């Protein structure tokens, strides 16, 4: 009972570390809305969800006191940076481009696109595209970036060791919070599919760990299928965007699905106190190839989420390589679901905390090539391992059902 109480306290403290930072951005201090002035605004940033196939658009605005603003826009295969002029009239903000500008999203004539909600929040609305751009502070953002890794690894260890906190976090919270999430302005289809597909995986893995489900063969296949579906969702997004790096990375994702199923029948619940779901034959090469593919996917499709997703990726890889080998699939579900649940609760805050990651055509293609090369190597290893297992089985050194 004492351990359970301490576990709940740890969960609450971990969540509060994020929520306190979110609350600091949600505060609404006053701002001087005098007409046509150029107050010191600093840096604002945020993400605008696109339509299906567009991914998301990351914007950063560096406002200068002389009436100019440096606008950074990252989307698809593009990374634009331009200087424009800005003017604030009351609570209305207007941004105007010069001649031959590439980023013309905000040149809408008399149409009002930007409205100050407070000194730290600018509401943006243009038809189906909308968001809230929040003030960005690089120091706080860096601390938040480190906390993502620390808190997710901590939560993963809690969910490994204790049953009831896991049940509460994944069986109850994702559904109790639907009214909150519905009002947060997250509209892109991929994000909603992702959060509930990975929550479902957490529920399934937990049932396997604590019921007789884990002793049966078919549930193991379903466990592997969760990550296959997860990759398929992303591959669909890559192909729908259609740029050359996306297509290459989409092919890498397909190879990742093919090579994923090596040794899936060996998935089991071990006899440790934690009752971990382990996958002994999941290779380190496959994990690394998947991590690179996943990072490249986010880099190409959701540039405003790259810095955070790097930490989310590491939060499951580090435990599975250095704390408990074979638990990558379990850790991936726990950490990814926890991240998305946090993101859906305070999306505008997390977007304002993202670190800016440089992008250009050469970087995009280079990363896509690294992704596909690693997954080709993984495919070569996969077929070699299959052949070795068949030979060993013929020599009665290995049961044929394990490959």
N, C-alpha and C positions, 0 to 999 in steps of 0.2 A: 504493500500500500504506500509506503514511504517512497519507493522508487517511482511509482506512478505519479505521485504528487510532484516530485522533482522533475519528472519528464514534462508534465504539463507546464510547469513553471518555465522550463527551458524553451518550450515551443512558444509560449507567450512572449518571453523576452526576445526571442529571435524575430518573431513577427513585428514586435514593437520597434525594433531597431530600424526596420524599413518604414513602418507607419509614422514614426516620429519625424523622419526626414520628409515623408510625403506631406505631413501636416504643416511643416514649415513652409512648403511651397504653396499650400492651399490657403494660407492666411491672406487677408485682404487689406493691406495697409492703404492709406489714402494716397492719391496722386493728384498733382496739380494739373487740371485739364484746361489751362488757359489756352486761348486760341492761337494757332499757327506758331507754336513754339518748338524748340528743339531741346527738350530736357535730356539729361543723361540717362539713357535707357540701358546701355550695355548690350548683352547678348541674349537672344531668345532662340529657342529651337523647338521642333516638334515633328511629328509624323502625320502625313495625310494618307489615309487608306485609299488606294485606287480601286477601280472597278476590276472585275474578274479578269485575270490575265495581265494586269498592270503591276501587281506587287504594291509597294508603298513608296511614297515620296518623302524623303528626309530634307527638311529645310533648316538652315541656320541663318539668323540675321544678326550681323554685328553693326549696331547703330553707332554713328559718329555724331559728335556735337555740331559739326559743320553742315548738317543736313544731308549727308551721304550715308549709305548703308551698303555693306558688303553682304550679298546674298549667295549662299551655297545651296545648291540643289543636287541631291543624289537620287538616282532612280534608274532601274533597268541597267543598261550598259553605259550610262552617262554620269558624269560628274561635272557640274557647271559651277562657275564662280564668277560673279559679276558685281560691279559697283553701280548703284542706282541712287536716286534721290528719294527722300522721305519728308513727309510733313504731317504733323498732328494738329487736328482742328477739333478742340473739345476732346471727346473720347474716340474720335474717328482717326484712323491712321491711313495714309495714302502713300503707296510706293510707286514710283514712276521710273520706267526704263529709258535709256538713251537709244540712239539709232543703232540698228543692226544687232539688237540684243537677242540672245538665245532664250533666256528665261523671261518669258512674257506672260507668265501665269497671272500676274497682278495688274496688268494693263487693261483694265475694264472700264475705262472712261469714268463716268459718274457713278458707277455701281459701287456700293460700299462692301468691301471685302473684309476689312479689319476693324475690329472694335475693341477698345481697351475695357476689360472687365475690372481690372485693378492694375496696380503698378507692376505686377509680376505675371499678368496673364493677358494675352491678346487672342480674342476669339476670331476665327477665320471661317468664312462660309462662302462657297461659290458653287451653287447647284448641289450636286451630290457629294462634292468634296468639302469636308469640314474638319476642324480640329480646334484645339487651344494650344497656342504657342506659349511656353512657359520660360521664365527667366532661367538662364543656364549659368551656374557657377562652377568653374573647372575644379576647384579644390574639393567642394562637396561631392561633385560627380566622381572624382577619383576615389574618395573614401567609399562611396556607394558601390563603385565597381569592385573594390576589394571585398566589401561585405557580401556581395552576391555569392562569391566563392565560399567564404567562411560560413555563411548561414546555410547555404544549400548542403554543404558537406555535413554540417551539424545536424540538419534535419534528416538527412539520409541515415546517419548513424542512429538517430532516435527511432526512425521507422524500421530499421533493422532489428533493434533490440526490444521494442515494445509494441504489443498488438493494439491496445485500445487507442493510443494516440494516432496510430495509423488509420484505424477505422473512422475515428472522428474527422481526421483531416481530409480523407479521400472519399468516404462514404456519405458524409453529411454536408461538410462545408461547400463543395462545388455546386450543390443543389440549393442549399439555403441561401447562397450568395447570388443566385440568378437575378433577383430583382435589382441588386446593386450593380452587377455587371451589365445588365441591359441598359442602364442609364449612363454608362461611361463613354459611349460614343465609339466603341470598337466595332467597326462594320465589315472588315474584310473577312470573306468566307473562310479563308485558310486558317485564320487565328481561332475562329470558333470551332472548326472541325478539329484542329489540333488540340485545343484544351480538353475537349470531352473525349477524344479518342485516347489521349494519354491518361486521363483520369480513369477511364474504363480499364485500361491496362493495369493501373495501380490496384483497382478493385479486384481484378482477376488474379493478379499475382498474390495479393493478400489472401484470397480464398484458397489458392493453391498451398500457401505456406501453413495455413491453420485449419484446413479441412482435409478430407480424404481425396479431394480433387487432385492434389499434388502427386499422388501415387499412381495415377492413371496416365496412359500414353497420349490420348487425344488432347487433353488440356495442355500438354507440353507443346504440341504443334500450334495450338492457338496462341500460346505465349510467344512463340517465335513469329507468328503471323502478325502480332501487334506491331513489331518493329518493321516488318515488311510493308504493312499498310502505311505506317508512318513515313517510310521512305517513298512509297508510291505517291502519297499526297504531295510530297515535295517535288518529285519528278514531274508530275502533272503541271505544277506551277512553273517549273523550269522550261518545259516544252511550250507552255502557253505564252511565255514571254518571248521566246524564239530567237534571242541573240545567240551568236556562235558560242560564246563561253557557257551560256545556259544549256545549250544543246549538248556540249561536251560533258558538262557536269551532270546533265540528265542521264546520259549514257553511263557515266560512272555510277550513278544511283542504281541503275538497272543491274550493273555488275555486282553492286553491293547486296542487292536482293538475292541474286543467284547464289553468291558465296555465303550468305548469311546462314543457310540451313545445314552447314556442316556440323554433324554431331548433335542435332536437335533432340534426338531420342535420349540423349544423356542428361538432359535438363532434369534436375531433381531437387527436392528439398533435403538439405543435409541434416545431420544429426546434432548439429551444434545447438547451443542454448538460444542462438538468434533465429534458428530455423530459416536460414537463408535459402533463396532460390538460386542455385548455381548452374552454370553452363560450362563444364570443364573443357570442352573442345572449342570454345570461342577463342580464336587466336588473337594475340596482341596486334599482329599485322591488320587483321580485320577491324579491330577497334580503332587503330590509328587511321586506316583508310576511310572508315566511316566518319571519324571526327573531322578529317580534312574535307571530305565531301560535304558534310553538314555545314561547316564553317563557310565554305565557298557558296553553298546554296543561299545562306543568309546574306552573305556579302553581295551577291548578285541581285537578289530579289527584295531584300528588306534592309537596305544599307543603314537605316537609322537604328537598327537593333544589333549591329555587328559586335560592338564592344561587350555588351551584356551577354550575348550568346556565346562568346568565347569562354566566359566564366561558367556559364551553364554547362557547356561541353566538358570543361575541365572538372566540374564538380562531380561528375559520375566516373570519369576516367581515372582520376587520382585515387579514389577509394578502391576501385576495382583492380588497380595495379599494385597499390601499396598497403591497403588495409585488409581487404578480403578478395583474393583472386577468384574469378569466375562469377562475380556478382554484377557485372557491368549492366546486363539487361534490367535487373531489378533496380539498380541505382539510376539508370537512365530514366526509367519511368517515374521514380520518386522525385528526382530533382527537376525534370522537365515540367512535370505537372505542378510542382510547388512554384516554379518560376511563373508559369502561365497564370496560375491562380493569383499570384501577387500582382502580375502585370494587369490582369483584368480588373483588379480592385482599385489600382491607382495608375491607370495607363498614361495619363498626361504627365504625371510626376516622373515615372520611369523613363519616358521619352525625353524629358528635359535633362535627365541625368546621363544620357548616352554620351560617350566620348566620340569625338570626330575621328573617323578612320579614313585616310586618304584613299581615293579610288581613281583609276584611269583605265583606258582600254588595254594597255600593256599589262597592268597588274591583274586585271580581270582574266585575261587570256592565260597568263602565267599560272595563276591559281587554279584555273579550270584544267590546265594541262597536268599540273601536279596531282590533282584529284583523280583524273582518269588513269594516269600512270600508276598511282598507288593501287587503284582498284583493279587494274589489269594484273599487277603483280599478285594481288590477293586472289584473283581468279586462277592464276598459274599455281599458286600454293594450294588452292582449294582442290583442283583436279589431281595434283600430286598426292595430296593427303587421301583423297578418295581411292586412288590406285594403291597406295600403301596399305590402307585398311583392307582392301579386297584381297591383297596378297597375304596379309597377316591372317585374315579369316580363313583362307584356304589352308593355311598351315596350322589351323586350330589354335592360333595364338590370340585371336580376338573374336568375340561373338559378332556375327555378321549384322546383327540388328543395331550396332552402335554407330554405323556410318551412314 
